[in-house]
Every structure is written in C-alpha cells, then in structure tokens.
Amino acid sequence: MKRHIVFDLDGTLVDSLPGIAEGVNRALQALGRPTLSKEKVRRMIGSGAANLCGKALGYEDAAHTPPDELAAMHEQFRHHYPQCWQYPLTRAYPWVPNMLTLLSAEGAELAVLSNKPHDVTEPMVKALFPHIPFSTILGYTGQFPRKPSPESLQYIAEQWGVPTSEITLVGDSMFDARTAANAGCKLVLVAWGYAEVGELAAQQVPIFGSVDELRHYLLNS
C-alpha cells in the first residue's frame, strides 16, 4: 500500500528556532521593544506569524493584541524574517534528509504543511531539502485557515486523490494533534521539537525520539 505522509516543518523537519528568534528580535528592536530569549520564543512557535507577533509583544495571542500594535509588529517581522531565516540560523535536523530520501525511495508520497507564511516555507524547504521530491509544499497563504483547521490537509488529500484517513501527519505540537483530529487522519509526533513531551504524551499516539524508529513505523504501519 502506498504511504501518504505530510510533515510539519518547524520543530519536525528543521530547527528554525534561531532564525525565528532573530526575526522576532529584529522586529522588536525596530519598535523599541525589549528582545526575548530563544527559550521564550520557542514556546511561542506553532500557531502562525500573527499569533507569534502578539505573544512576542506580551499578549495571549493575536486576537488579544491591540490591532495597531499587532499590525506594526507583524509588518516588521514579515520584513525581517525573510532576510534572516537562512542557514545557519535554520538547519535541517541532521538525521532528517536521509530519512526523507529513504521514504521517497520506498515510494511514499511526501508533503510539507506549515503555518509559516508560504513565501518563506517554500524557499526554506527547497533550500534545505533540494533533492526531496515533495509533491506539495504548503505554507500559509490565506487560501486556507491555519492549522488546526483541516482544510489545508484536506486540499493535500485531494491533490493525492485519497481520503484524509489514508494520510499520516507527522508533527511536534498540539496544533498538529488538533489538525489530525479535525481532518480524521493518522498522527505521529516527534519528541525533538518545540512542545513539551509530557504535553504530547496525553495524545496517546506514537511519539518518536529516534528518526530510525520513525522511518520504520512510517513504512510498516
């Protein structure tokens, strides 16, 4: 049976925290705001740039941020982040390219789905995984709501011509867990990402800290 696997990007395929933190702090500096540690930024990743910007300003999320403050921060982040995400501030996890190559060689269909803006997601994936034949690379464009809405994953399923129940979503966060639940697809989580493992354990799904175990599972489940 052909495998259909959708990967989250940040914290799953790539360690993008240094580049995101750099973009956030350049934006904060431009607004005369204090900068944040990478560990603080780490806990803000996963729900899209707008929510990241709201949290960086000290609010719960974008919805709870004064619109003028959010707009200014978002504008600065969208300006600076495309200029600073590149290697070495964003790196593929060293064990991931080989895993993707082996999955592709075994005939698996591969895609990337991220809440990161598409104009950063696509060049990032192509730069860090130039030899991996992803059939779809999809960041946030406004065409679909961000994860955990299932619509973008449903779109990928339509491109493949399969029901979402035949897709495995591989991620590192509760946003990915909620996306899988909303889409009715299978879920696998990795322990090397940005969420706390204890938080993920409550999902009662496979959680892998070894890429070899993850690859074996994806090819044999």
Buried (B, 14 or more C-beta within 10 A) or exposed (E): EEBBBBBBBBBBBBBBBBBBBBBBBBBBEBEEBEBBEEEEBBEBBBBBBBBBBBBBBEBEBBEEBEEEBBEBBBBBBBEBBBEBBEEEBBBBBEEBBEBBBBBBEEEBBBBBBBBBBBEBBBBBBEEBBEEBEBEBBBBBEEEBEBBBBBBBBBBBBEEBEBBBEBBBBBBBBBBBBBBBBBBBBBBBBBBBBBBEBEEBEEBEBBBBEEBEEBBEBBBEE
